[in-house]
Amino acid sequence: MFLSKIEDSHGVNINMRKIFYLTISILITAITFSCNNSSGSSVTTGYTDPVFTTVKTQARKSYTIGSFACPTSGSPTDADYKACGAIIYTGTLSDAAYVGFATGKDSTNPDFNLKIYWNAGSIQTSGTVNIDSSSYTVQINDGAHIYTAKTNPLNITISAGTDSNSVVVYTITFNSNITVYDEESNPFTINSGNSVVAYKWPE
């Protein structure tokens, strides 16, 4: 006994057509799932608009990067420090774990944004990170230019502690200059001694 074949008006086997459409549907579903999975590791997440959690509103944060600083007033208040945008975090990008930190996009410097990240499994609580220029990524937007090209290594010291409100923060200090260039070779220099006091995101 054999299965009879039902053909449409064009002579195409309907069963085969159903199998074909089912296969395409499965492929589309798999691709969609893969894209959704990878989108969660976008490096822009948390850089420009961190989640406003209790830690963010309580932590005293600050940064000095080139000519940009927060807070800027001569006698900053607790609220001035809390309003600064500065985070340190972990994530995954292309299935690789990374650590990064970011500053800016706050009321003091709404158009400024620094992003630096490198491959690492966790945030160290003390010690030095010293890696060559090909092993980390930096992007600086000062509101007029976007700087990404660099030849200097990343040499920073990271130290975890607590602020005056007993919230855990990370102090990141640059141990050497990093000059970053835009597409027209305009430079932006992060100076040795520049620093960031950041809170960990997500908590």
C-alpha positions as CSV (number, residue, x, y, z in Angstrom):
1,M,0.0,0.0,0.0
2,F,1.3,3.4,-0.7
3,L,0.3,7.0,0.2
4,S,-1.4,8.8,-2.5
5,K,0.0,12.1,-3.6
6,I,-2.2,15.1,-3.7
7,E,-1.1,17.7,-6.2
8,D,-2.3,21.3,-6.6
9,S,-3.2,22.8,-10.0
10,H,0.5,23.4,-10.7
11,G,1.6,19.8,-10.0
12,V,3.5,20.7,-6.8
13,N,3.1,18.1,-4.1
14,I,1.2,19.8,-1.2
15,N,2.9,17.6,1.4
16,M,6.3,18.7,0.2
17,R,5.2,22.3,0.2
18,K,4.0,22.1,3.8
19,I,7.4,20.6,4.8
20,F,9.2,23.4,3.0
21,Y,7.2,26.1,4.7
22,L,7.6,24.4,8.1
23,T,11.4,24.3,7.6
24,I,11.5,28.0,6.7
25,S,9.3,28.8,9.7
26,I,11.7,26.9,12.1
27,L,14.7,28.7,10.6
28,I,13.1,32.1,11.0
29,T,12.2,31.3,14.6
30,A,15.8,30.2,15.4
31,I,17.2,33.3,13.8
32,T,14.8,35.6,15.7
33,F,15.7,33.8,19.0
34,S,19.4,34.2,18.3
35,C,19.1,37.9,17.6
36,N,17.0,38.5,20.7
37,N,19.6,36.6,22.7
38,S,22.5,38.7,21.4
39,S,20.7,42.0,21.8
40,G,20.8,41.6,25.5
41,S,24.5,41.9,25.4
42,S,24.6,45.2,23.5
43,V,27.4,47.3,24.9
44,T,25.3,50.4,24.7
45,T,23.0,49.0,27.4
46,G,23.8,50.7,30.7
47,Y,26.2,53.1,29.1
48,T,23.9,55.9,28.1
49,D,20.8,55.3,30.3
50,P,21.6,53.1,33.4
51,V,18.6,51.9,35.4
52,F,17.7,54.4,38.1
53,T,17.9,52.0,41.0
54,T,18.2,52.9,44.7
55,V,21.9,52.4,44.5
56,K,22.2,54.9,41.7
57,T,20.3,57.6,43.6
58,Q,22.3,56.9,46.8
59,A,25.8,56.4,45.5
60,R,28.2,59.4,45.5
61,K,29.7,59.2,42.0
62,S,32.2,61.5,40.3
63,Y,34.6,61.7,37.3
64,T,37.3,63.8,35.8
65,I,38.0,62.9,32.1
66,G,40.0,65.5,30.2
67,S,38.2,68.8,30.5
68,F,34.9,67.1,31.6
69,A,34.1,66.7,35.3
70,C,31.2,66.0,37.6
71,P,30.5,67.5,40.0
72,T,31.9,70.9,39.0
73,S,30.9,73.2,41.8
74,G,33.5,74.4,44.2
75,S,31.7,72.9,47.2
76,P,29.6,70.0,45.8
77,T,26.7,68.7,47.9
78,D,25.7,65.1,48.4
79,A,23.1,65.5,45.7
80,D,25.7,66.9,43.3
81,Y,27.7,63.7,43.6
82,K,24.6,61.5,43.3
83,A,23.6,63.2,40.1
84,C,26.8,62.3,38.3
85,G,26.7,59.5,35.7
86,A,29.3,56.9,36.4
87,I,29.0,53.1,36.2
88,I,31.1,50.0,36.2
89,Y,29.6,46.7,35.0
90,T,30.1,43.3,33.5
91,G,28.3,41.7,30.5
92,T,28.7,39.6,27.5
93,L,29.4,40.6,23.9
94,S,29.6,38.0,21.1
95,D,29.6,35.3,23.8
96,A,32.7,36.8,25.5
97,A,32.6,38.2,29.0
98,Y,33.7,41.8,29.4
99,V,34.1,44.5,32.1
100,G,33.5,48.1,31.3
101,F,32.9,51.5,32.7
102,A,31.2,54.6,31.5
103,T,30.7,58.2,32.5
104,G,28.6,61.2,31.4
105,K,25.1,61.6,30.0
106,D,24.1,63.4,33.2
107,S,22.7,66.8,34.0
108,T,26.2,68.3,34.3
109,N,27.5,66.9,31.0
110,P,24.4,65.7,29.0
111,D,26.3,65.5,25.7
112,F,29.5,63.9,27.0
113,N,29.9,60.1,27.2
114,L,33.0,57.9,27.8
115,K,32.8,54.2,27.2
116,I,35.7,51.8,27.9
117,Y,35.5,48.0,28.0
118,W,37.8,44.9,27.7
119,N,37.5,41.1,28.0
120,A,37.3,39.9,31.6
121,G,35.2,37.5,33.6
122,S,34.6,39.8,36.6
123,I,35.3,43.2,38.1
124,Q,38.3,43.2,40.3
125,T,38.1,44.9,43.6
126,S,41.7,46.0,43.7
127,G,44.8,46.1,41.5
128,T,45.9,47.2,38.1
129,V,44.5,46.6,34.7
130,N,47.3,47.0,32.1
131,I,46.4,45.9,28.5
132,D,47.6,46.9,25.1
133,S,45.7,49.1,22.7
134,S,44.3,46.2,20.7
135,S,42.8,44.5,23.7
136,Y,40.3,47.2,24.8
137,T,37.7,49.4,23.2
138,V,37.1,53.1,23.9
139,Q,34.6,55.6,22.6
140,I,34.3,59.2,23.6
141,N,31.6,61.6,22.5
142,D,32.2,65.2,23.6
143,G,29.1,66.5,21.8
144,A,31.1,67.6,18.7
145,H,33.2,64.5,17.8
146,I,33.3,60.8,18.4
147,Y,36.7,59.5,19.2
148,T,37.6,55.8,18.9
149,A,41.1,55.3,17.5
150,K,44.0,54.9,19.9
151,T,47.5,53.5,20.2
152,N,48.1,53.9,23.9
153,P,47.6,50.9,26.3
154,L,45.0,51.0,29.0
155,N,46.7,51.3,32.4
156,I,44.3,51.8,35.3
157,T,44.0,51.0,38.9
158,I,40.6,49.8,40.3
159,S,39.8,49.9,44.0
160,A,36.5,49.1,45.6
161,G,35.3,50.8,48.8
162,T,32.3,52.6,50.2
163,D,31.1,56.2,50.0
164,S,30.0,58.3,53.0
165,N,26.5,56.7,52.6
166,S,28.0,53.2,53.0
167,V,27.2,52.3,49.3
168,V,29.9,50.3,47.5
169,V,31.7,52.3,44.8
170,Y,34.7,51.6,42.6
171,T,37.5,54.1,42.1
172,I,39.2,53.9,38.7
173,T,42.4,55.9,38.2
174,F,44.2,56.3,34.9
175,N,47.9,55.7,35.4
176,S,49.0,57.0,32.0
177,N,47.7,59.3,29.2
178,I,45.4,57.9,26.5
179,T,44.9,60.0,23.4
180,V,41.9,59.0,21.3
181,Y,41.3,60.3,17.8
182,D,38.2,60.9,15.7
183,E,38.0,60.2,11.9
184,E,39.6,63.6,11.2
185,S,42.4,63.0,13.6
186,N,41.1,65.4,16.2
187,P,42.5,64.3,19.6
188,F,40.9,63.8,22.9
189,T,43.3,63.1,25.8
190,I,42.5,61.2,29.0
191,N,45.2,62.4,31.4
192,S,47.2,60.4,33.8
193,G,45.6,61.0,37.2
194,N,42.1,61.4,35.7
195,S,39.6,59.2,37.7
196,V,36.1,57.9,38.0
197,V,34.1,56.9,41.1
198,A,31.4,54.6,39.8
199,Y,28.7,52.3,41.1
200,K,28.2,48.8,39.9
201,W,25.5,48.2,37.4
202,P,23.5,46.1,37.5
203,E,23.5,45.7,41.2
